[in-house]
Structures are given as C-alpha cells and as structure tokens.
C-alpha cells in the first residue's frame, strides 16, 4: 500500500444536562463557579445561580454545538479515560425515592 499511514485526531469533551441547563464536566473553573454559587459539591440540587452553557446552531456545518465547552486532544486511550474519570467526579448525582445514586440528568 505504498506506506501511507492513516492519521487521526481524537478530541474529548464531557457535558451534563441537568435541570434544563448544560454544564461542562471538564472545565475546573465551571465546577468551582458552580460550587461557589451554592450548587453543592457537583452542581448540586440547589442550582440557583448556576448559569450553564449555551447550545448554538452552526449554519455552515449544519449542526449544533455547545458554546465554550472544553475540548481536549488525546494521544491515547488512557488519556481519554482520565478525562472521563474527571467528568464523572464532577457529575451531579442525588438520591431519589427509587435510586440512591440517580443522576436525574443526561451526560454526553
């Protein structure tokens, strides 16, 4: 095959949609800001004052994106898993009547 090598770039981001707001789980400033706004240890149940990020439409790409969402380039699977673990630590979870560790949210 003439020695041609495939090259690719892997980027990772991690967001949570909680109470109709979008939060960046990989942005330490956003986590600190949410905590100082009284949002609990990780965007907790009392999230008054936590602004969240904005979902936008990019007409040129014909798709949606989250404005100001942190994005990291990863060189291997271990680096991806490290970012995933960081995001999980920042993810909002709270008990419900049916589940002691319910997130009551969606993560992407």
VMD Tcl script that builds the backbone (N, CA, C; Angstrom):
set m [mol new atoms 324]
animate dup $m
set s [atomselect $m all]
$s set {name element resname resid chain x y z} {
  {N N UNK 1 A 0.827 -1.183 0.000}
  {CA C UNK 1 A 0.000 0.000 0.000}
  {C C UNK 1 A 0.867 1.241 0.000}
  {N N UNK 2 A 2.013 1.281 -0.537}
  {CA C UNK 2 A 2.818 2.476 -0.691}
  {C C UNK 2 A 3.251 3.142 0.594}
  {N N UNK 3 A 3.041 2.535 1.763}
  {CA C UNK 3 A 3.480 3.092 3.030}
  {C C UNK 3 A 2.631 4.223 3.574}
  {N N UNK 4 A 1.482 4.478 2.999}
  {CA C UNK 4 A 0.624 5.547 3.515}
  {C C UNK 4 A 0.052 5.148 4.866}
  {N N UNK 5 A 0.115 6.081 5.805}
  {CA C UNK 5 A -0.427 5.822 7.135}
  {C C UNK 5 A -1.654 6.687 7.369}
  {N N UNK 6 A -2.658 6.088 7.976}
  {CA C UNK 6 A -3.824 6.862 8.377}
  {C C UNK 6 A -3.467 7.681 9.607}
  {N N UNK 7 A -3.889 8.913 9.622}
  {CA C UNK 7 A -3.695 9.764 10.783}
  {C C UNK 7 A -5.058 10.236 11.256}
  {N N UNK 8 A -5.177 10.386 12.549}
  {CA C UNK 8 A -6.436 10.859 13.091}
  {C C UNK 8 A -6.170 11.654 14.351}
  {N N UNK 9 A -7.166 12.436 14.738}
  {CA C UNK 9 A -7.102 13.262 15.930}
  {C C UNK 9 A -8.320 12.934 16.780}
  {N N UNK 10 A -8.091 12.639 18.048}
  {CA C UNK 10 A -9.189 12.337 18.963}
  {C C UNK 10 A -9.327 13.494 19.943}
  {N N UNK 11 A -10.526 14.047 20.003}
  {CA C UNK 11 A -10.832 15.101 20.964}
  {C C UNK 11 A -11.929 14.601 21.885}
  {N N UNK 12 A -11.868 15.044 23.138}
  {CA C UNK 12 A -12.863 14.601 24.103}
  {C C UNK 12 A -13.434 15.804 24.843}
  {N N UNK 13 A -14.715 15.772 25.074}
  {CA C UNK 13 A -15.402 16.740 25.925}
  {C C UNK 13 A -16.457 15.945 26.695}
  {N N UNK 14 A -16.993 16.539 27.752}
  {CA C UNK 14 A -17.950 15.809 28.594}
  {C C UNK 14 A -18.896 16.836 29.200}
  {N N UNK 15 A -20.163 16.724 28.882}
  {CA C UNK 15 A -21.135 17.676 29.397}
  {C C UNK 15 A -22.285 16.951 30.067}
  {N N UNK 16 A -22.973 17.698 30.913}
  {CA C UNK 16 A -24.142 17.175 31.606}
  {C C UNK 16 A -25.297 18.143 31.407}
  {N N UNK 17 A -26.451 17.589 31.102}
  {CA C UNK 17 A -27.675 18.385 31.039}
  {C C UNK 17 A -28.450 18.065 32.307}
  {N N UNK 18 A -28.589 19.090 33.143}
  {CA C UNK 18 A -29.218 18.922 34.448}
  {C C UNK 18 A -30.181 20.080 34.661}
  {N N UNK 19 A -31.433 19.775 34.929}
  {CA C UNK 19 A -32.471 20.789 35.112}
  {C C UNK 19 A -32.475 21.788 33.957}
  {N N UNK 20 A -32.431 21.262 32.749}
  {CA C UNK 20 A -32.503 22.035 31.504}
  {C C UNK 20 A -31.341 23.006 31.324}
  {N N UNK 21 A -30.214 22.753 31.973}
  {CA C UNK 21 A -29.011 23.550 31.807}
  {C C UNK 21 A -27.868 22.630 31.407}
  {N N UNK 22 A -26.925 23.187 30.638}
  {CA C UNK 22 A -25.776 22.418 30.157}
  {C C UNK 22 A -24.547 22.821 30.974}
  {N N UNK 23 A -23.849 21.833 31.535}
  {CA C UNK 23 A -22.663 22.076 32.346}
  {C C UNK 23 A -21.471 21.325 31.768}
  {N N UNK 24 A -20.311 21.972 31.782}
  {CA C UNK 24 A -19.064 21.388 31.298}
  {C C UNK 24 A -18.414 20.628 32.449}
  {N N UNK 25 A -18.339 19.323 32.342}
  {CA C UNK 25 A -17.783 18.499 33.411}
  {C C UNK 25 A -16.261 18.465 33.407}
  {N N UNK 26 A -15.623 19.040 32.372}
  {CA C UNK 26 A -14.160 19.025 32.293}
  {C C UNK 26 A -13.539 20.406 32.496}
  {N N UNK 27 A -14.330 21.406 32.764}
  {CA C UNK 27 A -13.820 22.754 32.985}
  {C C UNK 27 A -13.732 23.013 34.486}
  {N N UNK 28 A -12.519 23.024 35.055}
  {CA C UNK 28 A -12.398 23.213 36.505}
  {C C UNK 28 A -12.953 24.552 36.970}
  {N N UNK 29 A -12.874 25.593 36.151}
  {CA C UNK 29 A -13.420 26.895 36.532}
  {C C UNK 29 A -14.940 26.832 36.627}
  {N N UNK 30 A -15.576 26.099 35.733}
  {CA C UNK 30 A -17.036 25.971 35.768}
  {C C UNK 30 A -17.476 25.209 37.005}
  {N N UNK 31 A -16.727 24.173 37.365}
  {CA C UNK 31 A -17.057 23.395 38.557}
  {C C UNK 31 A -16.898 24.266 39.798}
  {N N UNK 32 A -15.783 25.024 39.876}
  {CA C UNK 32 A -15.543 25.907 41.023}
  {C C UNK 32 A -16.611 26.990 41.091}
  {N N UNK 33 A -16.998 27.543 39.936}
  {CA C UNK 33 A -18.022 28.585 39.886}
  {C C UNK 33 A -19.366 28.039 40.355}
  {N N UNK 34 A -19.709 26.844 39.913}
  {CA C UNK 34 A -20.968 26.234 40.337}
  {C C UNK 34 A -20.964 25.979 41.831}
  {N N UNK 35 A -19.831 25.535 42.357}
  {CA C UNK 35 A -19.732 25.277 43.789}
  {C C UNK 35 A -19.880 26.560 44.585}
  {N N UNK 36 A -19.256 27.643 44.141}
  {CA C UNK 36 A -19.334 28.911 44.871}
  {C C UNK 36 A -20.710 29.545 44.739}
  {N N UNK 37 A -21.474 29.147 43.724}
  {CA C UNK 37 A -22.828 29.678 43.540}
  {C C UNK 37 A -23.845 28.908 44.371}
  {N N UNK 38 A -23.354 28.003 45.227}
  {CA C UNK 38 A -24.259 27.241 46.073}
  {C C UNK 38 A -24.881 26.070 45.374}
  {N N UNK 39 A -24.180 25.537 44.393}
  {CA C UNK 39 A -24.728 24.443 43.618}
  {C C UNK 39 A -24.352 23.105 44.226}
  {N N UNK 40 A -23.766 23.090 45.382}
  {CA C UNK 40 A -23.412 21.840 46.012}
  {C C UNK 40 A -22.057 21.369 45.548}
  {N N UNK 41 A -21.690 20.163 45.933}
  {CA C UNK 41 A -20.340 19.692 45.637}
  {C C UNK 41 A -20.117 19.490 44.155}
  {N N UNK 42 A -21.155 19.147 43.410}
  {CA C UNK 42 A -21.002 18.999 41.967}
  {C C UNK 42 A -22.288 19.401 41.267}
  {N N UNK 43 A -22.532 20.660 41.156}
  {CA C UNK 43 A -23.760 21.185 40.565}
  {C C UNK 43 A -24.975 20.652 41.314}
  {N N UNK 44 A -24.973 20.701 42.620}
  {CA C UNK 44 A -25.966 20.055 43.476}
  {C C UNK 44 A -27.400 20.442 43.239}
  {N N UNK 45 A -28.244 19.969 44.105}
  {CA C UNK 45 A -29.679 20.108 43.913}
  {C C UNK 45 A -30.132 21.561 43.956}
  {N N UNK 46 A -29.434 22.414 44.663}
  {CA C UNK 46 A -29.805 23.825 44.731}
  {C C UNK 46 A -28.973 24.600 43.725}
  {N N UNK 47 A -29.373 24.584 42.459}
  {CA C UNK 47 A -28.528 25.162 41.417}
  {C C UNK 47 A -28.954 26.561 41.006}
  {N N UNK 48 A -29.611 27.303 41.873}
  {CA C UNK 48 A -29.939 28.685 41.565}
  {C C UNK 48 A -28.634 29.438 41.353}
  {N N UNK 49 A -28.520 30.196 40.305}
  {CA C UNK 49 A -27.319 30.981 40.053}
  {C C UNK 49 A -26.291 30.281 39.186}
  {N N UNK 50 A -26.439 29.013 38.931}
  {CA C UNK 50 A -25.514 28.314 38.047}
  {C C UNK 50 A -26.018 28.508 36.619}
  {N N UNK 51 A -25.284 29.259 35.825}
  {CA C UNK 51 A -25.787 29.691 34.527}
  {C C UNK 51 A -25.857 28.579 33.496}
  {N N UNK 52 A -24.859 27.726 33.418}
  {CA C UNK 52 A -24.826 26.729 32.368}
  {C C UNK 52 A -24.300 27.309 31.065}
  {N N UNK 53 A -24.058 26.445 30.100}
  {CA C UNK 53 A -23.546 26.836 28.788}
  {C C UNK 53 A -24.693 26.933 27.789}
  {N N UNK 54 A -24.410 27.553 26.648}
  {CA C UNK 54 A -25.442 27.742 25.629}
  {C C UNK 54 A -25.274 26.766 24.477}
  {N N UNK 55 A -26.374 26.211 24.048}
  {CA C UNK 55 A -26.427 25.372 22.858}
  {C C UNK 55 A -26.654 26.291 21.665}
  {N N UNK 56 A -25.809 26.158 20.633}
  {CA C UNK 56 A -25.867 27.038 19.460}
  {C C UNK 56 A -25.983 26.216 18.180}
  {N N UNK 57 A -26.464 26.863 17.121}
  {CA C UNK 57 A -26.550 26.268 15.786}
  {C C UNK 57 A -25.455 26.864 14.920}
  {N N UNK 58 A -24.689 25.995 14.238}
  {CA C UNK 58 A -23.674 26.436 13.287}
  {C C UNK 58 A -24.220 26.166 11.889}
  {N N UNK 59 A -24.663 27.213 11.217}
  {CA C UNK 59 A -25.296 27.060 9.902}
  {C C UNK 59 A -24.319 26.519 8.866}
  {N N UNK 60 A -23.036 26.908 8.955}
  {CA C UNK 60 A -22.073 26.450 7.955}
  {C C UNK 60 A -21.813 24.947 8.061}
  {N N UNK 61 A -21.870 24.413 9.256}
  {CA C UNK 61 A -21.674 22.965 9.454}
  {C C UNK 61 A -22.992 22.206 9.559}
  {N N UNK 62 A -24.067 22.974 9.600}
  {CA C UNK 62 A -25.410 22.404 9.719}
  {C C UNK 62 A -25.519 21.479 10.928}
  {N N UNK 63 A -25.100 22.003 12.073}
  {CA C UNK 63 A -25.172 21.210 13.290}
  {C C UNK 63 A -25.110 22.066 14.544}
  {N N UNK 64 A -25.463 21.458 15.644}
  {CA C UNK 64 A -25.440 22.138 16.926}
  {C C UNK 64 A -24.079 21.965 17.594}
  {N N UNK 65 A -23.745 22.911 18.475}
  {CA C UNK 65 A -22.559 22.799 19.307}
  {C C UNK 65 A -22.820 23.519 20.620}
  {N N UNK 66 A -22.015 23.221 21.623}
  {CA C UNK 66 A -22.129 23.882 22.920}
  {C C UNK 66 A -21.027 24.926 23.005}
  {N N UNK 67 A -21.444 26.160 23.148}
  {CA C UNK 67 A -20.516 27.292 23.197}
  {C C UNK 67 A -19.637 27.209 24.452}
  {N N UNK 68 A -18.328 27.406 24.265}
  {CA C UNK 68 A -17.337 27.436 25.348}
  {C C UNK 68 A -17.140 26.102 26.068}
  {N N UNK 69 A -17.494 25.011 25.436}
  {CA C UNK 69 A -17.277 23.691 26.017}
  {C C UNK 69 A -15.802 23.317 25.890}
  {N N UNK 70 A -15.176 22.922 26.997}
  {CA C UNK 70 A -13.778 22.491 26.955}
  {C C UNK 70 A -13.649 21.271 26.057}
  {N N UNK 71 A -12.569 21.224 25.289}
  {CA C UNK 71 A -12.287 20.111 24.383}
  {C C UNK 71 A -10.799 19.797 24.499}
  {N N UNK 72 A -10.474 18.554 24.782}
  {CA C UNK 72 A -9.085 18.141 24.955}
  {C C UNK 72 A -8.677 17.178 23.851}
  {N N UNK 73 A -7.477 17.398 23.281}
  {CA C UNK 73 A -6.910 16.442 22.334}
  {C C UNK 73 A -6.239 15.334 23.140}
  {N N UNK 74 A -6.499 14.093 22.751}
  {CA C UNK 74 A -5.962 12.943 23.480}
  {C C UNK 74 A -5.049 12.132 22.577}
  {N N UNK 75 A -3.937 11.688 23.151}
  {CA C UNK 75 A -2.971 10.928 22.364}
  {C C UNK 75 A -3.138 9.420 22.511}
  {N N UNK 76 A -3.877 8.979 23.539}
  {CA C UNK 76 A -4.098 7.544 23.712}
  {C C UNK 76 A -5.362 7.298 24.532}
  {N N UNK 77 A -5.745 6.034 24.610}
  {CA C UNK 77 A -6.980 5.666 25.315}
  {C C UNK 77 A -6.903 6.007 26.801}
  {N N UNK 78 A -5.736 5.885 27.403}
  {CA C UNK 78 A -5.584 6.196 28.826}
  {C C UNK 78 A -5.929 7.657 29.108}
  {N N UNK 79 A -5.515 8.546 28.234}
  {CA C UNK 79 A -5.821 9.968 28.406}
  {C C UNK 79 A -7.327 10.221 28.298}
  {N N UNK 80 A -7.993 9.543 27.380}
  {CA C UNK 80 A -9.446 9.660 27.254}
  {C C UNK 80 A -10.113 9.199 28.548}
  {N N UNK 81 A -9.662 8.077 29.081}
  {CA C UNK 81 A -10.251 7.551 30.311}
  {C C UNK 81 A -9.997 8.461 31.510}
  {N N UNK 82 A -8.859 9.138 31.535}
  {CA C UNK 82 A -8.585 10.091 32.616}
  {C C UNK 82 A -9.577 11.256 32.576}
  {N N UNK 83 A -9.844 11.776 31.390}
  {CA C UNK 83 A -10.828 12.859 31.266}
  {C C UNK 83 A -12.224 12.362 31.631}
  {N N UNK 84 A -12.541 11.149 31.240}
  {CA C UNK 84 A -13.840 10.562 31.579}
  {C C UNK 84 A -13.991 10.464 33.099}
  {N N UNK 85 A -12.942 9.996 33.779}
  {CA C UNK 85 A -12.985 9.879 35.239}
  {C C UNK 85 A -13.146 11.246 35.893}
  {N N UNK 86 A -12.473 12.256 35.361}
  {CA C UNK 86 A -12.614 13.621 35.886}
  {C C UNK 86 A -14.054 14.089 35.757}
  {N N UNK 87 A -14.639 13.877 34.597}
  {CA C UNK 87 A -16.030 14.276 34.375}
  {C C UNK 87 A -16.989 13.562 35.301}
  {N N UNK 88 A -16.761 12.279 35.527}
  {CA C UNK 88 A -17.631 11.523 36.434}
  {C C UNK 88 A -17.578 12.079 37.845}
  {N N UNK 89 A -16.391 12.531 38.285}
  {CA C UNK 89 A -16.268 13.107 39.627}
  {C C UNK 89 A -17.058 14.403 39.747}
  {N N UNK 90 A -17.235 15.125 38.632}
  {CA C UNK 90 A -17.946 16.399 38.656}
  {C C UNK 90 A -19.436 16.265 38.351}
  {N N UNK 91 A -19.858 15.072 37.988}
  {CA C UNK 91 A -21.247 14.848 37.592}
  {C C UNK 91 A -22.181 14.965 38.795}
  {N N UNK 92 A -23.316 15.619 38.572}
  {CA C UNK 92 A -24.332 15.764 39.607}
  {C C UNK 92 A -25.072 14.446 39.799}
  {N N UNK 93 A -25.125 13.980 41.028}
  {CA C UNK 93 A -25.981 12.852 41.393}
  {C C UNK 93 A -26.697 13.214 42.686}
  {N N UNK 94 A -27.908 12.721 42.836}
  {CA C UNK 94 A -28.693 12.963 44.044}
  {C C UNK 94 A -29.646 11.798 44.239}
  {N N UNK 95 A -29.966 11.481 45.481}
  {CA C UNK 95 A -30.874 10.355 45.717}
  {C C UNK 95 A -32.303 10.666 45.297}
  {N N UNK 96 A -32.995 9.644 44.853}
  {CA C UNK 96 A -34.428 9.748 44.576}
  {C C UNK 96 A -35.109 8.638 45.358}
  {N N UNK 97 A -36.416 8.589 45.305}
  {CA C UNK 97 A -37.161 7.556 46.009}
  {C C UNK 97 A -36.869 6.157 45.498}
  {N N UNK 98 A -36.433 6.052 44.250}
  {CA C UNK 98 A -36.211 4.738 43.642}
  {C C UNK 98 A -34.737 4.378 43.503}
  {N N UNK 99 A -33.821 5.356 43.618}
  {CA C UNK 99 A -32.422 5.094 43.321}
  {C C UNK 99 A -31.539 6.006 44.173}
  {N N UNK 100 A -30.632 5.417 44.953}
  {CA C UNK 100 A -29.781 6.197 45.859}
  {C C UNK 100 A -28.722 7.012 45.115}
  {N N UNK 101 A -28.383 6.670 43.884}
  {CA C UNK 101 A -27.351 7.380 43.122}
  {C C UNK 101 A -27.868 7.834 41.762}
  {N N UNK 102 A -29.077 8.323 41.703}
  {CA C UNK 102 A -29.642 8.773 40.441}
  {C C UNK 102 A -28.999 10.084 39.996}
  {N N UNK 103 A -28.706 10.202 38.712}
  {CA C UNK 103 A -28.140 11.449 38.221}
  {C C UNK 103 A -29.228 12.465 37.908}
  {N N UNK 104 A -30.437 12.012 37.614}
  {CA C UNK 104 A -31.549 12.880 37.213}
  {C C UNK 104 A -31.122 13.825 36.090}
  {N N UNK 105 A -30.258 13.329 35.233}
  {CA C UNK 105 A -29.709 14.164 34.175}
  {C C UNK 105 A -29.235 13.283 33.028}
  {N N UNK 106 A -28.647 13.926 32.028}
  {CA C UNK 106 A -28.038 13.210 30.904}
  {C C UNK 106 A -26.629 13.709 30.723}
  {N N UNK 107 A -25.699 12.804 30.410}
  {CA C UNK 107 A -24.328 13.201 30.108}
  {C C UNK 107 A -23.969 12.761 28.697}
  {N N UNK 108 A -23.167 13.590 28.060}
  {CA C UNK 108 A -22.727 13.318 26.682}
  {C C UNK 108 A -21.235 13.531 26.627}
}
mol reanalyze $m
mol bondsrecalc $m
mol representation Tube
mol addrep $m
